[in-house]
Amino acid sequence: MEIESLENRWMKRFSCTNKTETIIRNGLKQLTARYSEKHRHYHTLQHVDACMKHLDEIADHIVDLKAVEIALWFHDIIYDPKRNDNEKRSAEYAETFLASVDLPSEEISKITHLILLTKHPSHPATNDEKYLIDIDLAIIGANEQRYDQYESSIRKEYGFVPSLLYKKERRKLLMSFAKSDRIYLTEYFYEKYENQARLNIDRAMKNLR
């Protein structure tokens, strides 16, 4: 991951004016600090970077690329594994920042709605919403080594949870994916990752016994 590349992308995404340039640069500084918190092992800038790369792969299929990209920037900016309202708090954080850089209210509403949809399970309706969710879940269909690293990182983030309880809750989450008709809602991600995702989930559940 190249931090400089992410920085350039951030500055390119937001149109700087004399009024907003300092706010935008400070926003990036704060975002970087949030995603670099010590308790994070998966929900880091590396995850954001991976999301951006997936987005670039399917950019031609997205109707509102700006909204989806900004939602991906902010969707995990608030992440406390001891709470269950991280998506709501992330959406509120994004709303405050985006208003400060004079984004129109209708755009802000769309972006905060997208962020809220990353709380699983959710019910995305539009193609943009479905691509957003698939991007966020792309890690489930990664190769075995990368997926196992993901499982290990999630366990570290929940290191405060006793082993038996963690295994029970993690199996419950993975089973919800395993029982779904399809993990990925768009044809692109379904064809590319669905089979491997199911293999990964099956292996992970066995490892949690």
Buried (B, 14 or more C-beta within 10 A) or exposed (E): EEEEEBBEBBBEEBEBEEEBBEBBBEBBEEBBEBBEEEBBBBBBBBBBBBBBEBBEEBEEBBEBBBBBBBBBBBBBBBBEBEEEEBBBBBBBBBBEBBEBBEBEEEBBEBBBBBBBBBBEEEEBEEBBBBBBBBBBBBBBBBEEEEBBBBBEBBBEBBEEBEEEEBBEEBBEBBEEBBEEEEBBBBEBBBEBBBEBBBEBBEBBBEEBE
